[in-house]
Amino acid sequence: MARTHQVVALAAAISLFSLTGCVSQEKYNALKLDRDRYAEQLGQAQTESSAARSEAEAYKNQIAALMNGAGGKDGMIGNLSSQNAELQKQLDEINRRYAEALNRQPGSGPLPAEVSNALADFARQNPDLVDFDSARGIVKFKSDVTFSPGSAELTGPALTAISRFSQILNSGAASGYELIVAGHTDNTNVVNPATKAQGHKDNWYLSAHRAISVGECLMSDRVNSQRIAVTGYADQRPIASNATDAGKSQNRRVEVLILPTTVRSNSVASNIPAPTRAINKDSMPAQPAKMRINKDTPAVVPNIQRTNRPALPNK
């Protein structure tokens, strides 16, 4: 508005000087140029004012749209809450069945003799890699040999052993049984930046990622995915004291619990084609005895062939 008043006053002055003839031509031309400049500035100010009003109106409309969409947002929140509750329900069921399997009394014989004997032979053939608890139907893969240090990447010997394990699980006597794959760690915190860079931010992540790797390997070997549940327990379910290296080594494990229940689906054999793996178990170098590995050990583990399976992404 001030700019408008200046232009109007200037125009009045020019008109007055024109009538009285009291100014020189140079002064008149200068005043005329000033008037034209102020008129241009006035037009620009009016344009900017109009743009500001339009922008304010647009913000107003956006706010109104957000307010009107509050109902949809509430619906989305409700849907997410429902999904979270369902996932929690599934996790509670897995935990219940896991505890039930661990509390099963020795001698109860949860598995048929054919399956139990096959698994016992499997463990005897892979003593550095696998333990088998026949009383509870639990196969334990030792993490120090199953995985590279601080990684969820399966080693070559582990891939070969899990392929044989899958054949047993897909045999006629065991092909319908449900499976829980549970990852465990010791109580040493994850501190190595290289370990964290792979997405294993703490023991919870590491235990879950390792269980997922075993579960994925079973599925790639045609174990029906509907049979498999996967969970990670970090260091919360130790089977030995973490006060010694030997105890920590026992606690670093992935368990596969074979439950004496059958899947509800009619489909037993998976349609997933088994990937080709360039692994010759006869040419595999022998695993060194009593290897002490910590998940944060930076050194490369000797005599373990790595697989090209990619490390799990950061979640």
Secondary structure, DSSP 4 states (H G I P E B T S, - for coil): -HHHHHHHHHHHHHHHHHHHT-S-HHHHHHHHHHHHHHHHHHHHHHHHHHHHHHHHHHHHHHHHHHHHTHHHHHHHHHHHHHHHHHHHHHHHHHHHHHHHHHTPPTT---S-HHHHHHHHHHHHH-TTTEEEETTTTEEEEEHHHHB-TT--PBBHHHHHHHHHHHHHHTSTTTTTEEEEEEEE--SPPP--HHHHHTT--SHHHHHHHHHHHHHHHHHHTTB-GGGEEEEE-TTSS-SS-TTSHHHHHHHSEEEEEEEEEE-SSS--B--PPPPP----GGGSPPPPTT----TT--SPPTT-PBP-PPPPPP-
